[in-house]
Amino acid sequence: MEIVTPLRREASPTSDQSLMLARRVFEDQARALGAIGASLNDDFLAAVEMILACTGKVIVSGMGKSGIIGRKIAATLASTGTPSFFVHPGEAYHGDLGMIGSVDLVILISYSGETDEVIKLIPYLRHIQAQTIAITGRADSTLAQSAGVNLDVSIERETCPNNLAPTTSTTATLVMGDALAVALMNRRAFMPVDFARFHPGGSLGRKLLTLAKEVMHDVPRLPGEASFHQIVSKITQGERGIVCIVSLQDKLLGVITDGDLRRALEKSTGTDHLTAREIMGTMPVTVGGEVNLHDCELLMRERKLTSLIVAEAGEPLGVIKSFDA
């Protein structure tokens, strides 16, 4: 009986070899992405126009690793102004095709262009006359030839040492999806405020969708005749480092900050005679309660402020501190 000896594995790489291989991954993938970017042509522009003209949803489908990348592409499109979702090709073939309508556009992903589960969707999509965009690595494949537009993400080889695991090809597909999303954002003049609507839980979304009146703090008030001692006491009690000076009608006359108190001490030999009117700054920067937190932050940075008074009809309502924004 012949005894077959399994192939021996090579010795484990050293740390230096691992670092060298890791750097090569970045270099190989960067080189491949550069080549694909340089080869973009009218097919890419046609794909952008097809998505812009779509009156339904953009549906992304792919199997295996391509499906994972497809989910990310769909999520990126959806969050940047293109209504989109992912449909698993296997589940689509067993009932979920009802999610796809004739007004929808379908992006089909398969590097080989011959993935059976994806190819099986083509007859139905053709039947309902849904537009299709393929992302493949083979322009002569069944999928590429069947789609309305094929976006080429072909690479020389995977960065995987065995040229087997989808690595460079999936990165290229992901970046192609990002390129579509960015081009569409540009065509739609998609602005930060639009992005915030889809990301209310993020930092930018919170700032753009939160109003000044919703986060302002109570601000202490004093009349113009208040003494230096009263000012110090009120600022200390308020714990905001600022006090608003108001008229008898509660209209804002000015503000006094910790800094104003220090400057008053430096200029005067005695403070007992000083009143609020003599110490206050008379041109405080104010915003209305409906101004969003993002704009408040920009204003404070521009004017180098740490506090911003929220006022309506000349009456101070509260204060926003720099850490609130």
JODATA-V434751 format. One record per backbone hydrogen bond with DSSP energy under -1.0 kcal/mol. NH is the residue of the N-H (numbers start at 1). CO is the residue of the C=O. E is the energy in kcal/mol with one decimal. If there is no record, write none. Layout:
BEGIN
nh | co | e
NH | CO | E
NH | CO | E
END
This chain:
BEGIN
nh | co | e
18 | 14 | -2.3
19 | 15 | -2.2
20 | 16 | -2.1
21 | 17 | -2.5
22 | 18 | -2.4
23 | 19 | -2.2
24 | 20 | -1.8
25 | 21 | -1.7
26 | 22 | -1.5
27 | 23 | -2.3
28 | 24 | -3.4
29 | 25 | -2.4
30 | 26 | -2.4
31 | 27 | -2.3
32 | 28 | -2.3
33 | 29 | -2.6
34 | 30 | -2.1
35 | 31 | -1.9
36 | 32 | -2.1
37 | 33 | -2.8
38 | 34 | -2.1
39 | 35 | -1.1
45 | 41 | -1.2
46 | 42 | -2.6
47 | 43 | -2.1
48 | 44 | -2.1
49 | 45 | -2.3
50 | 46 | -2.3
51 | 47 | -2.1
52 | 48 | -2.4
53 | 49 | -2.0
56 | 103 | -1.3
58 | 83 | -2.6
59 | 105 | -3.2
60 | 85 | -2.2
61 | 107 | -2.6
66 | 63 | -1.3
68 | 64 | -1.7
69 | 65 | -2.3
70 | 66 | -2.4
71 | 67 | -2.2
72 | 68 | -1.5
73 | 69 | -2.4
74 | 70 | -2.6
75 | 71 | -2.2
76 | 72 | -2.5
77 | 73 | -2.6
78 | 74 | -2.5
79 | 75 | -1.8
80 | 77 | -1.1
82 | 77 | -2.7
85 | 58 | -1.6
87 | 60 | -2.6
92 | 88 | -2.5
93 | 89 | -2.0
95 | 92 | -1.3
96 | 91 | -2.3
97 | 92 | -1.4
98 | 95 | -1.2
99 | 96 | -2.1
100 | 97 | -1.9
104 | 101 | -1.4
105 | 57 | -2.4
106 | 131 | -2.7
107 | 59 | -3.2
108 | 133 | -2.8
109 | 61 | -2.7
110 | 135 | -2.0
119 | 115 | -2.7
120 | 116 | -2.1
121 | 118 | -1.4
122 | 119 | -1.4
125 | 121 | -2.3
126 | 122 | -2.7
127 | 123 | -2.2
128 | 124 | -2.3
130 | 125 | -2.2
133 | 106 | -2.6
134 | 149 | -3.2
135 | 108 | -2.4
136 | 151 | -1.6
137 | 111 | -2.7
141 | 138 | -1.4
143 | 113 | -2.2
145 | 141 | -2.3
146 | 142 | -1.5
147 | 143 | -1.7
148 | 132 | -1.0
151 | 134 | -3.3
153 | 136 | -3.0
163 | 160 | -2.4
171 | 167 | -2.1
172 | 168 | -2.4
173 | 169 | -2.0
174 | 170 | -2.5
175 | 171 | -2.5
176 | 172 | -2.0
177 | 173 | -2.0
178 | 174 | -2.1
179 | 175 | -2.6
180 | 176 | -2.1
181 | 177 | -2.3
182 | 178 | -2.7
183 | 179 | -2.3
184 | 180 | -2.4
185 | 181 | -2.3
186 | 182 | -2.2
187 | 183 | -2.1
188 | 184 | -2.1
190 | 185 | -2.7
195 | 191 | -2.1
196 | 192 | -2.3
197 | 193 | -1.2
202 | 199 | -1.5
206 | 202 | -2.6
207 | 203 | -2.0
208 | 204 | -2.5
209 | 205 | -2.0
210 | 206 | -1.1
212 | 291 | -2.7
213 | 289 | -2.2
214 | 211 | -1.4
215 | 212 | -1.2
216 | 212 | -1.4
217 | 319 | -3.0
222 | 244 | -2.2
226 | 223 | -1.7
231 | 227 | -2.2
232 | 228 | -2.4
233 | 229 | -2.4
234 | 230 | -2.6
235 | 231 | -2.6
236 | 232 | -2.2
237 | 233 | -2.3
238 | 234 | -2.5
239 | 235 | -1.4
243 | 256 | -2.1
244 | 220 | -2.9
245 | 254 | -3.0
246 | 222 | -2.6
247 | 251 | -2.2
250 | 247 | -1.9
252 | 314 | -3.5
253 | 245 | -3.4
254 | 245 | -1.5
255 | 281 | -1.7
256 | 243 | -2.4
258 | 241 | -1.4
261 | 257 | -1.8
262 | 258 | -2.0
263 | 259 | -2.3
264 | 260 | -2.1
265 | 261 | -2.0
266 | 262 | -1.9
267 | 263 | -1.7
268 | 264 | -1.6
274 | 271 | -1.1
276 | 226 | -1.8
277 | 224 | -2.1
279 | 275 | -1.0
280 | 276 | -2.6
281 | 255 | -2.8
287 | 309 | -2.1
291 | 288 | -1.5
293 | 210 | -2.6
294 | 207 | -1.8
296 | 292 | -1.7
297 | 293 | -2.2
298 | 294 | -2.1
299 | 295 | -2.3
300 | 296 | -2.4
301 | 297 | -2.2
302 | 298 | -2.5
303 | 299 | -2.5
305 | 300 | -2.5
308 | 320 | -2.1
309 | 285 | -1.4
310 | 318 | -2.7
311 | 287 | -2.6
312 | 315 | -2.1
315 | 312 | -2.2
317 | 310 | -3.7
318 | 310 | -1.5
319 | 217 | -2.0
320 | 308 | -2.7
322 | 306 | -2.0
324 | 321 | -1.6
END
